[in-house]
Amino acid sequence: MTLRDLIVRKRDGGALSVDEWAFFARGVATGKFPDYQVAALLMAAFLRGLTPAETVALTDAMLKTGRTLKLDHLKVGRVDKHSTGGVGDKVSLVLAPLVAACGVAVPMVSGRGLGHTGGTLDKLESIPGFNTRLSLAEAAKQVERIGCVMIGQSAEIAPADRKLYAMRDVTGTVAAMPLIAASIMSKKLAEGLTGLVLDVKTGIGAFLPSHDEELALAKQMVAIGEHYGCPVVVIMSNMDFPLGRECGNGNEVAESIAALKDGGPADLRELTLRLGAEMLILGGVETEIGAATGRLERALASGAALEKFRELVAAQGGDPSVCDAPERVLAQPVRRQPYRALRDGIVQCVNALVVGRGITALGGGRETMEDVVDHSVGFTLETIPGTRVKRGDVLATILAKDDDGVGVGNAVLHEAIVIGDAPVTLPPLISHRVTAAGVERL
């Protein structure tokens, strides 16, 4: 078999076998195939789709190109959380130390920015010295010692997916349900989990354009988890407009620290508590949502969650004083420029997709695989849809590195923030819960 043969068959709408996906994944992992052929198969898969059996086969193939985290000896549950990608979505930075402070081990393997969405690793690396490139052995020891770790996908973990993940970002093939499902699950299954909570985004800022497609993605990942004996709970949350106020890298770390100090925006807190409650139940330390939520709230109020984050930062080489004075530790933008309302009215839209792309345009994301991220740039949003504003009110602040960046930021916000006269009804932040038992509307 040749990769060209597989490209042609997938281009024409055919399905690949288990052995053929394994052949593809091995070749990607070893560098056997040129990038242009790998990109061609990705585009064919994006346009033609994969069958459910193919999605499981690709997941398994990518998983088997690497090693897995060995934590079976731990006496506590091992649960992780993953988001399908959002704008302003810094939940992982709050959730990992919070859940660990409540007695569940969190071996978290995260990604970098993908498409218009931010990446947990890029945010963590805003903290001077923070090392996301631990080996699996180092990661396992850290989980044993402090209960959590936040690392990137090294060459040890599903290396085929690692290469495909980066290539999808720059070839316009991110928003394909089978590729998203296989990518997420190959990494998560490598962590040796006893449970997994997924935050599947819906709305304008989500990767897939329709709610039905996002629901299908949720069901697909639940099915893959069942196939491997790893129970999966999916929470579907809205991404029509960004989560929280801060959108970028360093500024999102600062907002996460505020949340760990029992503050921060209400929507960030609501989503974090719901995802964390599901993690505590899967981890076996609680049995129902109310009790699990109360346990998380106590960890925030007591300072235990913040101290666990401080411990995490120090363990991975970062400056733990970021927990006390993030404004002194994190890189600050050269320019802070307010963006003001041009008319009286009601904010109709704060388009998450446009804001996310705007962060990349400012330098806070990647256009190519080689781009270096500027951790200081982004936006601080002062409004959400439904807010009544007057001409001249500050709707957002542009965080830029120079005057050109201010110009870019102004253009982005002019497109993203729409003011009109009609009343606005906000969608619920959390809409559905999906498990092997079915779909529950919340």
Secondary structure by P-SEA (a helix, b strand, c coil): ccaaaaaaaaaacccccaaaaaaaaaaaaaccccaaaaaaaaaaaaaccccaaaaaaaaaaaaacccccccccccbbbbbbbbccccccccccccaaaaaaacccccccccccccccccaaaaaaccccccccccaaaaaaaaacccbbbbccccccaaaaaaaaaaaaaacccccaaaaaaaaaaaaaaccccbbbbbcccccccccccaaaaaaaaaaaaaaaaaacbbbbbbbbbcccccccccccaaaaaaaaaaaaccccaaaaaaaaaaaaaaaaaacccccaaaaaaaaaaaaaaaaaaaaaaaaaaaaccccccccccccccccccbbbbbbbccccccccccaaaaaaaaaaaccccccccccccccbbbbbccccccccccccccbbbbcccaaaaaaaaaaaaaccccccbbbbbcccccccccccccccc
